[in-house]
Amino acid sequence: MKVVLKGIGKLFRAIWKLISFTRQLILNLIFLFVIGLLFFAFNQSGEQPALPKEAALVLDLSGPIVEQRTYINPIDQLASNALGQPPVQENVLFDIVDTIRAASTDNRITGLVLNLKGMAETNLTKLRYIAKAVEEFKQAGKPVYAVGDNYKQSQYYLSSYADKIFMSPDGGVLLTGYGSYTLYYKSLLEKLDVNTHVFRVGTYKSFVEPYTRNGMSAQAREANTVWLNQLWGAYTTDVAKNRHIDTAALTPELDQFVKQLKAVNGDFAKLSLKMGLVDELVNRPLLNQKLIEQFGSDGENSFNQISYYDYQPTLFSNDLPSPNQIAVVVASGAIVDGQQRQGTVGGDSTAALLREARLDDEVKAVILRVDSPGGSAFASEVIRSEVDALKLAGKPVVVSMSSLAASGGYWISSSADKILAQPTTITGSIGIFAILTTFEKGLEKMGVYSDGVGTTPFSGVGVTRELPEGVAEVFQLGVEHGYQRFIGLVSQYRNMSLAQADKIAQGRVWTGHDALELGLVDQLGDFDDAIAAAVELAKLDSYELRWMEEPLSPAELLLQEFASEASTKLATMVFGQVPAALRPVTQQVVTDFTTLSNFNDPKGQYAFCLNCSNIEK
């Protein structure tokens, strides 16, 4: 028996040694890989591509347009690749606008070519800010051309500002309008014997509906219809003006569209040309020849050009730092408690940036750039209290609302000295909810029961036990208090009675246009207007912008690069590729339940707008 036990012990020791060796080998390989990357990075010449004496700037954006670059966690990268999602390249909105503006005054840049086939669908508010820069470029007397095989909705919006739009003879323009759709899980949760306990205040607070209903409520449908129609109206008005066509042509009835398509034998490209959406149908060789005639040949069978990604890094300023700085703090993404990386608004981390601006004597004013559907009520208040502290320190705070500043996004904006939104900004959604799921029924069916004793009625509260009625009442009272706190802030800082604040709250979503009429914002304007407002409030003759952000460490950057390559292969081996037809549904389910699981408010109270973040372009 002892011999047998010794043999087993030796076997386990050998296995453990093998595991330890394998672990050390993997770690050493990763270490050597990182060292190699560092060596490669430090030994690069750093030379930028040479800019020709004359060239067209090609705006060849690829990937989403964001307010601020995000840190992509390697685990999240792994999950995305498992769902068949490619690595993401982000384009910062302000970099795009600054680059186009710099090119408009650069004598070496002779024109702008919009080649947007890789650009992701983007909210109209961001598109309008880029379009403003394109218009300024045209006013400098330089031509703007749009080229493409096919045009999706966002791509076409920017392209409509071009002097001329070229399209492939086999292409088409796809305008689908705006919609807000989500999946509903009530029946699924019932089949799984999951109890969903919902506590909310606000007739229109519809975040919880996917977990309590099988379809959209009448109230949510009413509210969503209003702001979606306003967004689509703004889109079609802009495009129709640019293309000198009737807005009705952009939203034909289905039978009318079918009739028009039949008239051209199903040729989408010919229909787009007939409707005035494009100027000319040309194949790629002919298009290349036209661009050579306009911008000159590069000697390699193409036109003189420089990519946005090659031109943008050449733009930098050697000016000395100004003692008068306007700090810009970006609050982009869902609001959660604690320290968070860029791309998510952390209560502690965003508040720390505001505090840093307050304690810096060179910062004379602050712009809080908000692009958020909200989130944790507690974290929202942590951030908002730092806005108050800035004001007490004599530093004016201007809120610049981007595409979205709803619910908690409005909470953090409410006490600023001045709030600016664009007409197409989505804001409001002033309401509070809490949601708790319990699994006692499903566990009991499997023969698992929860029992015990506790010193208070709250001791046994958890996901494995039925929620006592009294405890449910406590949750509801807490949510109602949170709602009163929210509308109290609106009443206090927006100079209206509590009854008036309650009337325009109720979780209802508003566009910036309506929010101005209701008194929720002070002015319609973009980021440029927010800068002007900050300069005026701080009474500055000169200034420079200072972007407050927590930079990624070199190790994090390397890890992110490593993850984008390695995780694709690992995900394929472990999970396999999700069929393409199932990816949208799979991604939506993962997004819905990940959003719910990431909420970490200490009281479980949230000010979040689901429909705002589910806009389909």
Salt bridges, closest charged atoms under 4 A:
GLU67 OE2 - LYS126 NZ 3.96
GLU67 OE1 - ARG369 NE 2.76
ASP95 OD2 - ARG69 NH1 3.72
ASP106 OD2 - ARG108 NH2 2.87
GLU135 OE2 - LYS138 NZ 3.26
GLU136 OE1 - ARG101 NE 2.85
ASP149 OD2 - ARG284 NH2 2.43
GLU190 OE2 - LYS186 NZ 2.74
ASP193 OD2 - LYS445 NZ 3.11
GLU222 OE2 - ARG508 NH1 3.44
ASP238 OD2 - ARG128 NE 2.85
ASP279 OD1 - ARG243 NH2 3.02
GLU280 OE1 - LYS164 NZ 3.41
GLU280 OE2 - LYS290 NZ 3.07
GLU356 OE2 - ARG546 NH2 3.31
ASP360 OD2 - ARG546 NH1 2.32
ASP371 OD2 - LYS126 NZ 2.87
GLU381 OE2 - ARG384 NH2 2.87
GLU381 OE2 - ARG485 NH2 2.84
GLU386 OE2 - ARG355 NH2 3.25
GLU386 OE1 - ARG358 NH2 3.31
ASP388 OD2 - ARG384 NH1 2.72
ASP514 OD1 - HIS513 ND1 3.29
ASP522 OD1 - ARG494 NH2 2.85
ASP526 OD2 - LYS132 NZ 2.87
ASP528 OD2 - ARG101 NH2 2.53
ASP528 OD2 - LYS132 NZ 2.87
GLU550 OE2 - ARG341 NH1 3.33
GLU556 OE2 - ARG341 NH2 2.05
